[in-house]
């Protein structure tokens, strides 16, 4: 019989504030904080339970990935019942995806490998979930033109993520504000809500607007406003030493 690997409660006490990343930048709208005020408190319940076991953050990362792929699979059912199951599974994966970093910070188990594993699996999950969602809606509605537009939007969404990481690489940023993860949590909360309402026809156009606005914004901010110059030679050398 399988038993959860409980350990003695002799580790650090759970500190919700300490488990979070830095807050989203103040210039962003308040609604973007929903991940912090809705998803993270739920994720903290998982973290509190996990801290009493030998579970490691990477275990939660992989579990989140599996739930995300399972949710993507159910989207392909193409009916409201399948959408509900998909939305619930994906949201549960989102909670675990938030809990892994919170657990790492709470247990002082933050590693570069774990951070990259999280990013790596998150991007695969994003592609699978969004691709399956627009495909499932096509199976339900039969709107071929809308489906083609949605696939182009998916490509644009992945492009904006690529540009985000290129900017971080250029500025040699090893950590961020947590804004990207907050937006992702907000999007997946929206996927749950609109799946329950059976209104993916409303959600998909909203998601299409994100890269349509974000890509020009990033281009203008990075190349025209910030006008990036060459980083100091020492900073480049230090970055080479820390880059895998």
Secondary structure as GFF3:
##gff-version 3
##sequence-region A 1 244
A	DSSP	alpha_helix	16	19	.	.	.	ID=ss1
A	DSSP	three_ten_helix	30	33	.	.	.	ID=ss2
A	DSSP	alpha_helix	34	34	.	.	.	ID=ss3
A	DSSP	pi_helix	35	39	.	.	.	ID=ss4
A	DSSP	alpha_helix	40	50	.	.	.	ID=ss5
A	DSSP	alpha_helix	57	75	.	.	.	ID=ss6
A	DSSP	alpha_helix	80	107	.	.	.	ID=ss7
A	DSSP	alpha_helix	112	141	.	.	.	ID=ss8
A	DSSP	alpha_helix	144	170	.	.	.	ID=ss9
A	DSSP	alpha_helix	179	197	.	.	.	ID=ss10
A	DSSP	alpha_helix	200	219	.	.	.	ID=ss11
A	DSSP	pi_helix	220	225	.	.	.	ID=ss12
A	DSSP	alpha_helix	233	242	.	.	.	ID=ss13
###
